[in-house]
């Protein structure tokens, strides 16, 4: 299976590190015009450098996806420069430094912030790209959720599990709404991958026994990599997935 994206314009959110960086690099090295955003400007610049060193094209912008006006302004800039957005990858998310606590200890701000990053920002970006994709009568939206959205969260963070489940529900709803315009909307639910500072802290917190227990619950008995997640995104964004929409693929080594 040979997948390339020449002359395609791709937006990747949360591209400063981890999954987002791997996804941006995967598209850039396959001929796409990549526009990557994140709130972490320094690491985002490194993503751009890596794409360019690999011979790809990558423009970056520091964007807070909780800010609807900033999201729409970013999409407008991309559209004005490239003509249209062909592919949107909603990868930005995370636990925002929170740790598992009893539900009675969770503040409204803690709950709302997790939803703002993991669900509301996805909605804003879909809203922003939809008119252009409808006009072109084509488009691909790929959302990155988590195994926590299909089961329970290893972090124990209630809002994270709920927000990722909500994102999966949004994916299915948008697939039916946007399908008449040949726009597909799909979702990838990664398992645990050591992909950034937060997941490294989580991995270390398990200790040796916990780490081995986690591995034993994976069919392949090993952790995956950010590239494994990127490869799933490439498939959903490609012509090979033209008749697939509203679906969730768990990329988790088998559970």
C-alpha positions as CSV (number, residue, x, y, z in Angstrom):
1,X,0.0,0.0,0.0
2,X,1.6,3.2,-1.2
3,X,0.2,6.4,0.4
4,X,1.2,9.9,-0.7
5,X,-0.4,13.3,-0.3
6,X,1.1,15.6,-3.0
7,X,-0.6,19.0,-3.1
8,X,-2.8,18.2,-0.1
9,X,-3.1,20.7,2.7
10,X,-3.2,19.2,6.2
11,X,-3.8,20.8,9.6
12,X,-2.4,18.9,12.6
13,X,-3.2,20.2,16.1
14,X,-1.1,19.4,19.1
15,X,2.0,19.0,17.0
16,X,4.7,20.1,19.4
17,X,5.6,16.6,20.4
18,X,4.4,13.0,20.6
19,X,1.7,11.9,18.3
20,X,1.2,15.3,16.7
21,X,4.8,15.6,15.8
22,X,4.9,12.1,14.3
23,X,1.7,12.8,12.4
24,X,3.0,16.1,11.0
25,X,6.3,14.5,10.0
26,X,4.5,11.6,8.3
27,X,2.4,13.9,6.2
28,X,5.3,16.3,5.4
29,X,7.5,13.4,4.1
30,X,4.7,12.3,1.9
31,X,4.3,15.5,0.0
32,X,1.6,17.3,2.0
33,X,1.6,21.0,2.9
34,X,1.4,20.7,6.6
35,X,0.2,23.4,8.9
36,X,0.8,22.5,12.5
37,X,-0.3,24.2,15.7
38,X,0.1,23.9,19.4
39,X,0.3,26.1,22.5
40,X,3.9,25.2,23.0
41,X,5.8,27.4,20.5
42,X,9.4,26.2,21.2
43,X,8.7,22.5,20.7
44,X,6.4,23.4,17.8
45,X,9.4,25.1,16.0
46,X,11.4,21.9,16.5
47,X,8.6,20.0,14.7
48,X,8.9,22.3,11.8
49,X,12.6,21.9,11.7
50,X,12.3,18.1,11.7
51,X,9.8,18.2,8.8
52,X,12.1,20.5,6.8
53,X,15.2,18.4,7.5
54,X,13.2,15.5,6.1
55,X,12.5,17.4,2.9
56,X,8.9,18.3,3.8
57,X,6.8,21.5,4.1
58,X,5.6,22.6,7.5
59,X,4.2,25.9,8.7
60,X,3.6,26.3,12.4
61,X,1.5,28.6,14.5
62,X,1.1,28.9,18.3
63,X,-2.6,28.4,18.8
64,X,-4.8,27.8,21.9
65,X,-7.5,25.5,20.7
66,X,-9.8,26.6,23.5
67,X,-10.0,30.0,21.8
68,X,-12.6,29.7,19.1
69,X,-11.6,33.0,17.5
70,X,-8.0,31.9,17.3
71,X,-9.0,28.6,15.7
72,X,-11.1,30.2,13.0
73,X,-8.4,32.8,12.3
74,X,-5.8,30.0,11.9
75,X,-8.1,28.1,9.5
76,X,-8.8,31.3,7.6
77,X,-5.0,31.9,7.2
78,X,-4.4,28.4,5.9
79,X,-7.3,28.6,3.5
80,X,-6.2,32.0,2.2
81,X,-2.7,30.7,1.6
82,X,-3.5,27.2,0.3
83,X,-6.9,27.5,-1.2
84,X,-8.5,24.9,1.0
85,X,-8.0,22.4,3.8
86,X,-8.0,18.8,2.6
87,X,-7.3,17.0,5.9
88,X,-7.8,17.9,9.5
89,X,-6.1,15.9,12.3
90,X,-7.5,16.8,15.7
91,X,-4.7,15.5,17.9
92,X,-4.4,18.2,20.6
93,X,-5.5,17.0,24.1
94,X,-4.2,15.5,27.3
95,X,-4.6,15.7,31.0
96,X,-3.2,19.2,31.5
97,X,-1.0,18.1,34.4
98,X,-3.9,16.7,36.4
99,X,-3.6,13.4,38.2
100,X,-6.2,10.9,39.4
101,X,-8.2,12.1,42.4
102,X,-11.5,11.2,44.1
103,X,-14.4,12.6,42.1
104,X,-15.5,14.8,45.1
105,X,-12.2,16.6,44.9
106,X,-12.6,17.7,41.3
107,X,-13.3,21.4,40.8
108,X,-15.5,22.8,38.0
109,X,-12.4,24.4,36.5
110,X,-10.5,21.1,36.4
111,X,-13.5,19.4,34.7
112,X,-14.1,22.2,32.2
113,X,-10.5,22.6,31.2
114,X,-10.1,18.9,30.2
115,X,-13.3,19.1,28.1
116,X,-12.2,22.3,26.5
117,X,-9.0,20.8,25.2
118,X,-10.1,17.3,24.4
119,X,-13.6,17.9,23.0
120,X,-14.5,21.6,22.5
121,X,-11.3,22.3,20.5
122,X,-12.1,19.4,18.2
123,X,-15.6,20.8,17.6
124,X,-14.2,24.3,16.9
125,X,-11.8,23.0,14.3
126,X,-14.4,20.9,12.6
127,X,-16.7,23.9,12.5
128,X,-14.0,26.0,10.9
129,X,-13.0,23.6,8.1
130,X,-16.4,22.3,7.3
131,X,-17.5,25.2,4.9
132,X,-14.4,24.8,2.7
133,X,-14.6,21.0,2.7
134,X,-18.3,21.2,1.8
135,X,-17.5,23.6,-1.1
136,X,-14.9,21.2,-2.3
137,X,-17.2,18.2,-1.8
138,X,-14.3,16.3,-0.2
139,X,-12.4,16.2,3.0
140,X,-10.9,14.0,5.8
141,X,-11.2,14.7,9.5
142,X,-9.3,12.3,11.8
143,X,-9.8,12.7,15.6
144,X,-7.4,11.3,18.1
145,X,-9.1,10.0,21.2
146,X,-7.8,7.4,23.6
147,X,-8.5,3.9,24.9
148,X,-9.9,5.8,27.9
149,X,-12.8,6.9,25.7
150,X,-13.8,3.3,25.1
151,X,-13.2,1.9,28.6
152,X,-11.5,3.4,31.6
153,X,-8.6,5.8,32.0
154,X,-5.4,4.5,33.3
155,X,-4.8,7.9,34.8
156,X,-8.0,7.7,36.9
157,X,-9.0,11.2,35.6
158,X,-12.8,11.2,35.3
159,X,-13.0,14.2,32.9
160,X,-10.4,12.7,30.6
161,X,-12.4,9.4,30.1
162,X,-15.6,11.4,29.7
163,X,-14.1,13.9,27.3
164,X,-12.6,11.3,25.0
165,X,-15.8,9.3,25.0
166,X,-17.6,12.5,24.0
167,X,-15.1,13.0,21.2
168,X,-15.9,9.6,19.9
169,X,-19.6,10.4,19.9
170,X,-18.9,13.7,18.1
171,X,-16.9,11.8,15.5
172,X,-19.9,9.5,14.7
173,X,-22.4,12.4,14.7
174,X,-20.2,14.5,12.3
175,X,-19.7,11.5,10.0
176,X,-23.4,11.4,9.3
177,X,-23.8,15.2,9.1
178,X,-20.9,15.7,6.7
179,X,-21.1,12.5,4.7
180,X,-23.3,13.9,1.9
181,X,-20.4,16.2,1.0
182,X,-18.0,13.3,0.7
183,X,-16.3,14.3,4.0
184,X,-15.2,11.4,6.2
185,X,-14.8,11.7,9.9
186,X,-13.0,8.9,11.8
187,X,-11.3,8.3,15.1
188,X,-8.2,6.6,16.4
189,X,-8.1,5.5,20.0
190,X,-4.4,4.9,21.0
191,X,-3.4,2.7,23.8
192,X,-0.7,3.7,26.2
193,X,2.4,5.0,24.3
194,X,5.4,6.7,25.9
195,X,5.2,9.8,23.7
196,X,5.9,12.8,25.8
197,X,6.8,14.1,29.2
198,X,3.4,13.4,30.7
199,X,3.4,9.7,29.6
200,X,6.9,9.3,30.8
201,X,5.9,10.4,34.2
202,X,2.9,8.1,34.1
203,X,5.1,5.2,33.0
204,X,7.5,5.8,35.9
205,X,4.7,6.1,38.4
206,X,3.7,2.5,37.7
207,X,6.9,1.1,39.0
208,X,8.4,-2.1,37.6
209,X,5.5,-4.4,38.7
210,X,2.9,-2.0,37.2
211,X,4.8,-1.7,34.0
212,X,5.0,-5.4,33.6
213,X,1.3,-5.8,34.4
214,X,0.5,-3.2,31.7
215,X,2.6,-5.1,29.1
216,X,1.0,-8.4,30.0
217,X,-2.5,-6.9,29.3
218,X,-1.3,-6.1,25.7
219,X,-1.7,-9.0,23.2
220,X,1.7,-8.1,21.5
221,X,3.4,-7.7,24.9
222,X,5.0,-4.4,24.0
223,X,4.3,-0.8,23.8
224,X,3.8,1.0,20.5
225,X,5.3,4.2,19.2
226,X,3.9,7.6,18.0
227,X,4.6,6.3,14.4
228,X,2.1,3.5,14.9
229,X,-0.6,6.1,15.6
230,X,0.6,8.3,12.6
231,X,0.3,5.3,10.3
232,X,-3.4,4.9,11.3
233,X,-4.0,8.5,10.6
234,X,-2.4,8.2,7.1
235,X,-4.7,5.4,6.3
236,X,-7.9,7.2,7.3
237,X,-6.7,10.3,5.4
238,X,-5.9,8.3,2.2
239,X,-8.0,7.2,-0.8
240,X,-7.9,3.7,0.6
241,X,-10.3,4.8,3.3
242,X,-12.7,6.6,1.0
243,X,-15.7,4.5,2.1
244,X,-14.9,4.4,5.8
245,X,-16.5,7.0,8.1
246,X,-17.8,7.2,11.6
247,X,-15.4,4.5,12.7
248,X,-13.0,4.1,15.6
249,X,-9.7,2.1,15.3
250,X,-8.0,1.1,18.5
251,X,-4.3,1.1,18.0
252,X,-3.2,-0.4,21.2
253,X,-1.3,-3.6,20.5
254,X,-4.4,-5.7,21.2
255,X,-6.6,-5.8,24.3
